[in-house]
Amino acid sequence: MEKEEPLSQLTGKTWDDSAVRCRKVPQNIPVVSKDKNSPTHGHVSEDDTQPSNGSYTQDSASHHHYVSPSKVLLVLVVGLSFSTRLYKIKEPPHVCWDETHFGKMGSYYINRTFFFDVHPPLGKMLIGLAGYMTGYNGTFPFIKPGDKYEHHNYWGMRGFCAVLGSFLPVFAYLIVLELSHSHTAALITATLLIFDTGCITITQYILLDPILMFFIMAAVLSMVKFKQQRYRPFAASWWLWLVLTGMSLAGALGVKFVGLFVILLVGLNTAADLWRILGDLSLSLVDFGKHFLARVLGLILLPLFLYVTIFTVHFAVLNKSGPGDGFFSSAFQSRLIGNNLHNASMPEYLAYGSTITMKNLRIAGGYLHSHWHLYPEGVGAKQQQITAYLHKDYNNLWLVHRPNKTQSGSPDLVRHGDLIRLEHKETTRNLHSHVHEAPLTKKHHQVTGYGINGTGDANDLWQVEVCGGHKGDLVKVLRSKVRLRHRATGCVLFSSGKILPKWGWEQEEVTCSPYIKETPSSQWNIEDHFNPKLPNISISILKPNFLEVLVESHIVMIRGNSGLKPKNSEMNSKPWHWPINYQGLRFSGVNDTEYRVYLLGNPVVWWTHLFSLALYLLMVSVASLAIQRGLPLAAKRVEHARVLKSGGGLLLLGWLLHYVPFYTMSRILYYHHYFPAMLFNSMLTGITLDILLKSADLLLRPPYCDWLFRFGLMVLLLAVLYSFYLFHPLSYGMMGPLSHEPGSSMAGLKWLASWEF
């Protein structure tokens, strides 16, 4: 049996018997810790709950018939958590909300088809693995929400997410128990999470959120457990929790970049721990060095190795060309089976007389393109359109010429600083710019196709610049990042990413930017290269190595994440909406004939969280002032203050780190982004309300203080259970009349006008 933590021996919290909660320890019966490793070994317990008359003697004699209340409560929490999450897991039998994305990505893994997502790959890999292990064959298209699953085995992917989500209340229970050594605080926390409709809904579908929150909570639990082992450094259990913390950090970051917040939380806690060890004069600097290196190994090197391993598996599995190709560079695409660049051969260096395609390096950048259509009247000069086209096409081909029309017999190579003229192969017009406004980006110059059969003017000349290169450097296909600077105006060829109107065939705008700062939008690479006068090489020798692929994938993910914009008719959620439960998310259904699921937190639970935040700040302030002023406090009050400042402070920091950064983000935000922060708020609420109820003896004498404690706890639990009963149709689905119609299961429950169920 695992040895009980010394503090729990001191406080008697294993029993947590509310009947004796208000009793004081008889002065003549000291209770001494038996753990020699405990920092309080030989000291009197601060909050002994066992009576001095030996009333537990009979229980002790028959201990083989006794089941610890902690085990009973833990089993209860596990049972309720799993049952509420796995209930009706197959309903509704159609695609809900972002299942259309993450279910499809699971299918891509099964089919080994490359795709692009703004998040790291671990979550989708696990979803794909869960589907594969439960008989899903990866053939369901996941086109849009509402599509029927029919005979496809989708339940395995949903069940996997629900199982991981079921661990959240269990982990929260164990974390709070470690921080407060109070089963009451742990039980309050678990109850708030088990019966929160939002927490249930977010974990019942094929989403990344339950996987992310599982690793976040596992990291916090492992960190807290590791800290409890501080009096047994370098023991097997010490190493176990250190390694589990590192593994959980890698898992959290491997699912979403939001995992950086829990890494920061563990990092700050570790820095404080090392600072404490450095101040322990009983330890030598060699001992401190051992502690430091152990944490570097377990919390930096191990997570980094596991994180890189995740991407190694990701790139090894997704080896076929797919819908994600266009988001990456041409060199990256040459790795993928089925891509036109895979195992291709072409001349290595750009030369005059070559036929080429040029791809822009912005996220999902298109190919430099032209066609016979002209810009319409009133849009700059009425000359031939130049656009960026996302697909491979014959109209993407350009001929590289010298500034004049003459061509030498031998193929001279193009170098950094050379002047060239690009002629569109199909229409024979030159790439041209002048000081007319661009169609959409008004501060840029217009780019057109001008002249005929290679005849044009001085505005057709462009200077080649290899990014990071020097005069005379050659231009390498696939690998060189190239800018084209307009000789006459000094602007650079630029892909804005803006979509042209129907007259531009809804292709992307190409401009000449007077702002010459290097950006991906002004950088291009040579993808296809044809020149019969030059020897071909196998493109395989130009493939990027693993480190280059890893770096490029992260650059693409980060740019893609920051560039996420709202969809049409989609309401942008704001961070201040989230803690007050201002507005939820519709997962499925809009009318009385459809199966409706709506993501919304249990209002009693969420508003209790909000109240507890203010209450915690008040309580910890009062306790700190009392201690600072040297007021005489009972041992129990000192312990309560310690729990508030230490355990509560850690949870408050976790809430702040997972919530405040969203105020600085420019990308689109959703209500579900708050749920990791909500987990920390729930745990803080459990500790705060527990200490508040235990402080009843400040107002009443025994046994009335105990009655008030029980009454307050009962009112809280009943309020949570009753509100769950009222709002559970939001999680488990409903059909029939809408909330404003008679006979609706949600009639009268639309407490805020912003709720959309």
Order of alpha helices (4+ residues) and beta strands (2+ residues): alpha-alpha-alpha-alpha-alpha-alpha-alpha-alpha-alpha-alpha-alpha-alpha-alpha-alpha-beta-beta-beta-beta-beta-beta-beta-beta-beta-beta-beta-beta-beta-beta-alpha-beta-beta-alpha-alpha-alpha-alpha-alpha
